[in-house]
Amino acid sequence: MNDNHLHARVFRTSDEWYADVDDELDPQPDNPLWYGSYTSQRAAIEAACERMAAYHRARADHEPLPRATA
């Protein structure tokens, strides 16, 4: 199974917390895989972590399992 390297970014804007998730293929902030705005840092971090976990679960569900070696 290929590893999918995701990263989250969380930062404060003037009146809210912003979070986004990118992958290693397109790490530029202009086109994240997902993003959201939140009223607290904790909410932004939790949302980003949940989104990353959801991407990993979805990917694991759609990839074939490696062959067993005898």
C-alpha positions, 0 to 999 in steps of 0.5 A: 500500500502506498503511503499518502502523506497529508499535512494540516495547517491551522492558523488564526486570521483576524477573527477566526481560526482557519484549517486546511489539509493538503497532500504532498503532491500539491502542498500549495495553500491555493488549492487544499484538499479540504478547508474550514473556518472555526471560532476556536483553535481547538475546533480547527485542530479537531476538524483537521484531524478528523478530515485527515482520518477520514481520508485515510479510512476512505483510502484504506477501504478502496485499496486492495490488501497486500498479498499474503506471503506463504 
